[in-house]
Amino acid sequence: MKRFLSVFFLTFITCVTAQTKIEGVVTDDSGMPIAFANIIFANSSEGTITNDNGRFYMESDETYDAIKVSFIGYETKEIPLEQKVNYGMEIILTESTEQLQEVIVYTGKQSKKNNPAIDILRKIWSKKRENGVRKFKQYQYDKYEKIEFDLNTIDSALIKSKLFKGLEFMFEDLDTSRITGKTYLPMFLNETFSKVYGDNVMDREKEDVLGNKSSGFSGNQAITAFVEDLYSDYDIYDNYLKFFDKSFTSPLSKTGIDVYNYVLSDSTFIDNKWCYNIIYYPRRKNELTFKGDFWVNDTTFAIKKINMQVTKSANINWVKEIYIEQDFEVVSDSVFLLKRDYMLSDFSFSKKEESRGVYGKRTTVFDNYNFDNPRPENFYKAVADPYDPRVFSQDIVFWKNARLESLNEDESGIFKLLDTLKTVPKFRTYYDIVSILGSGYVEIDKWNIDIGDIYSTFGYNDAEGIRMRAGARTYFGQNDMWRLEGYMAYGFDDKKFKHGFSGKFLLDRKNRLIVSGGNRRDIEQLGLSLTSTNDVMGRSIASSSLVTVGSNDRLTNINLSTLNVEMEPVKNFKINVGGSFRTLSSALPDAFSLDYVDPASPTGISSEIKQFDLNTTLIYTPGKRTIGYGVERSSINDDYSTLVLKYTKGVDGFLESDFDYEKIQFSYQQPWQIGGFGRLTSSVELGKTFGEVPLGLLSVIPGNQTLFSLYNVFPNLDFYEFVTDTYATVHLEHNFNGRLFSRIPLLRKLNLREIVGVRGAWGQLSEENIALSAPTNIPLMAPEDQVYWEYSLGVGNIFKILRIDFNFRGNYLDNPDARAFGITGTFGFSF
């Protein structure tokens, strides 16, 4: 009875929201499902492709009385539609006894030779730079974008479950996805209207955001950053399309013939233009590819329509479905311009058909194209402020004119629904739990304070034993102009309290002028990075690791005070000027010494370093995208390079500072998307210290005695094993994203991902600095005679959350307690 009510309810909903809907499965004579079969409404260009299990769903606002079903090697079948909604269709195709005209037919893989579809594809490649806005010197257009998140796969069992008891009113207005046929409930909506200007001669483009409106949880940074990930732009003519940190081979790629099968299926007039229909689907499983079809004009070879759907076997986590469709309009009889871009992502823990999840949908509509209107270069340099308060407070009249595509009834109802939900205590409890797990902070709204970070509450090290920590921060909203933060910690072995507190103030939003400062008195594992820490709130994972390799007893007492001024005169270019005063001493003197020769000391040896430094840091992050305009912003992409140049001047005598020295350091980190071969991350660091300084101020080649895989460290080095005053390091790590394992039958279904890494370090340590330091329990040496190097082989995506690395030491195996081999790992959620 429950199933009957669910089907009845679903059918009723669908009948009132669309003209024609079909759903079913396509099989062969033996009952085996036929994947990638072509389904099309008769006498139209509207169609879809069956999934890996032969299932399909399609709907249209138009009324059709028949569908055509076809697949290579089978007879095409036309099936009449007796009513507007046809669910549970079972379509059987019989094998063809004839070949299609002009096409050599193969079952499964298609020939690359004598294939007219590939001939057309080659013409698309040769013409792609002549289509769209590239044909004109200058261009401009209006752009309207809406992003929506919905709960999906809602049935009567879910509605009546204890989880939603008292929240049944949420499900009064359900709709059905025209892509998957599943019921869904809209929960979040963001709208943006902007004007885009471009100049192909100067290679300039700018986008002026004129309106931005959100419903739902727009104040939550984690949700907002996740939503922003759907904003990533793509061009279907590019060889590779990036979604969720993965590079998918475009069906229009020049490498497409190696990973796709192409079939010339049909031809017809679309908007008075003769177009060919080409179906494509993957040659192999588990690769990052699509299935679908596209319509291409027979003279310009410009795309008129395209739809792309990620196959369920693709090596991507937590995303059950990615569907993209683009429509192009014809201008001046020969120019094809993008009119509408639609993308749907189905996020779910499982890829099973019945699994529930969340839809992320983006719709972008383009209109009012205008060409060859030149503007001076200053016009493109003067970028509008996307966080202007007026952008977020546009009235009803503005949005009525700005919406190039009207909101449907369900989208319009999101605003009212969320206002109601926020008043329901049970829903608020659910929201708070998810928010705490995502951000690590417990929100206390009435005090405008967050308690946390909860993930730093418990720790352990050799100096403190068991360690407990509690902290808090001010939080009025994600765009706060100032923020205070602090913590207290207690070690049960040393029986000492520790603390840290900081304050940040944004004085000028346009130039991002920020004044910050703070103090920290704590125990820290230094030597995990080549740059000395100036973070009064952060803490390295090595300082609280529950399990370590070898004797992890080289810990330092640190008392650090900082004051800094930061500004961003040019987008993604930061200048930081400040000062710091620190005192350093060993937290375990019997095991680890920071002593140095001090003629002014009665014993000739001092155990504590006092140092005042002046710092100037330049940071350039081209391509970095952020959200928010407050004192703290969130990054929403990780494909940008980072260049850092830091100069440190140690001042002797000021505040009893001990040493006068200079240090210059440079680092460059760059991720590289190597087409369909995965992602390479590279980094280079260089540095030199001028002047004599003790161990506590030297540059330590970063070791790792934890069991965690950490980038930019050497996992087979102990802390302080190599110490330098001049150094150079290189790190290379490549993730093939399963491209190799997908070719091995026994491993293919596991969706594992292979990672390889190699790293090296060279350095020098002067005799003067060796003589100045007086450690009695560790040797001081640098990798000067030969470059120290390591390599690693890793397996990622184990159970979708685990990565294990096998690390090998290349040389310096005669060092005391040298570790020739080690295993590290890490947990995490990644696509």
Buried (B, 14 or more C-beta within 10 A) or exposed (E): EEEEEBBEBBEEBBBEBBEBBBBBBBBBEEEEBBBBBBBBBBEBBBBBBBBBEBBBBBBBEEEBEEBBBBBBBBEBBEBEBEEBBBBEBEBBBEEBEEEBEEBEBEEEEBEEEEBBBBEBBEBBBEBBEEBBBEBBEBBBBBBBBBBBBBBBBBBBEBBEEEEBEEBEEBBEBBBBBBBBBBBBBBBBBBBBBBBBBBBBEBEBBBBBBBBBBBBBBBEBBBBBBBBBBBBBEBEBBEBBBBBBBBBBBBBBBBEBBEBBBBBBBBBEEBEEBEBBBBBBBBBBBBBBBBBBBBBBBEEBBBBBBBBBBBBBBBBBBBBBBBBBBBBBBBEEEBBBBBBBBBBBBBBBEEBEEEEBBBBBBBBBBBBEBEBEEEBEEEEBEEEBEBBEEEBBEBEEEBBEEBBBBEBEEBBBBBBEBBEEBEEBEEBEEBBEEBBBEBBBBBBEEEEEBBBBBBEBBEBBBBBBEEBBBBBBBBBBEBBBBBBBBBBBBBBEEBEBEBBBBBBBBBBEBEEBBBBBBBBBBBBBBBBBBBBBBBBBBEBBEBBBBEEBBEBBBBBBBBBBBBEBBBBBEEEBBBBBEBBBBBBBBBBBBEBBBBBBBBEEEEEEBBBBBBBBBBBEBBBBBEEBBBBBBBBBBBEBBEBBBBBBBBBBBBBEEBEEBBBBBEBEBBBBBBBBBBEBBBBBBBBBBBBBBBBBBBBBBBBBBBBBBBBBBBEBBBBBBBBBBBBBBBBBBBBBBBBBBBBBBBEEEEBBEBBBBBBBBBBBBBBBBBEEBBEBBBBEBBEBBBBBEEBBBBBBEBBBBBEBEEBBBBBBBBBBEEBEEBBEEBBBBBEEEBB
